Amino acid sequence: MLVLMIVCSCNVLSDHDVRGVVTDTKQPPRTAGQVYGCLGCSAQCGRCARTIRKIMDEALGACANSCCAGCPHAATVADNTDSAEKTSLVEAA
């Protein structure tokens, strides 16, 4: 039995929906906003954005560790890491 966790109650999106969009596309979404778009909706209250980002990182992290260097998934994880580091540096300044 498949157990789904609702991560966005405004749009009724499950963790399975988010993982499906991230892993089933050649060009995976790079932001939570792009995930919403792929699923045909948009952010409402925004409380789920961090959870969606975490699911994206988990889904792409597993792929990035097993994919070759030219894989678009590996590049997405690297871009997300760079982005997080830049945010930390800006906040520290």
C-alpha positions in Angstrom: 0.0 0.0 0.0 1.4 3.4 -1.0 1.3 5.9 1.8 1.2 9.6 0.7 2.0 12.6 2.7 0.2 15.8 1.8 2.9 18.5 1.7 0.7 21.3 0.4 -2.8 21.5 1.8 -3.7 24.5 -0.3 -3.2 22.6 -3.6 -3.5 19.1 -2.1 0.0 18.0 -3.3 1.6 14.9 -2.0 5.3 14.1 -1.5 4.7 11.5 -4.3 3.5 14.3 -6.7 6.7 16.3 -6.0 9.1 13.4 -6.4 7.4 12.4 -9.6 7.9 15.8 -11.2 11.5 16.0 -10.1 12.5 12.5 -11.1 10.3 11.9 -14.2 11.5 14.8 -16.3 14.7 15.4 -18.4 14.9 19.0 -17.1 13.9 18.8 -13.4 12.4 21.9 -11.9 15.0 24.0 -10.0 12.6 25.8 -7.6 9.5 25.1 -5.6 7.7 27.5 -7.9 8.6 25.5 -10.9 7.3 22.4 -9.2 4.0 24.1 -8.6 3.9 25.0 -12.3 4.7 21.5 -13.5 1.8 20.3 -11.3 -0.6 22.9 -12.8 -0.9 25.2 -9.8 0.8 28.0 -7.9 1.9 28.7 -4.4 -0.8 30.0 -2.1 0.3 30.5 1.5 3.9 29.3 0.9 4.3 27.3 4.0 5.1 24.1 2.0 7.9 25.6 0.0 10.6 24.4 2.4 9.2 20.9 2.5 9.0 20.8 -1.3 12.6 22.1 -1.5 13.7 19.3 0.9 11.9 16.6 -1.1 13.6 18.0 -4.3 17.0 17.9 -2.7 16.5 14.3 -1.4 15.2 13.1 -4.8 18.0 14.7 -6.8 20.7 14.0 -4.2 20.3 10.2 -4.7 20.4 10.7 -8.5 23.4 13.0 -8.4 25.4 10.5 -6.4 24.8 7.8 -9.0 24.7 9.8 -12.2 27.5 10.7 -14.4 29.0 14.2 -14.3 27.0 15.3 -17.4 23.6 14.4 -16.0 21.3 17.4 -15.7 20.2 16.2 -12.3 23.7 16.4 -11.0 24.0 20.0 -12.2 20.7 20.9 -10.5 21.9 19.7 -7.1 25.2 21.6 -7.5 23.3 24.8 -8.5 21.0 24.4 -5.4 24.1 24.0 -3.2 25.7 27.1 -4.7 22.5 29.1 -4.2 22.2 28.0 -0.5 25.9 29.0 0.1 25.4 32.4 -1.5 22.3 33.0 0.6 24.2 32.1 3.8 27.0 34.5 2.8 24.5 37.4 2.2 22.8 36.8 5.5 26.1 36.7 7.3 27.1 40.1 5.9 
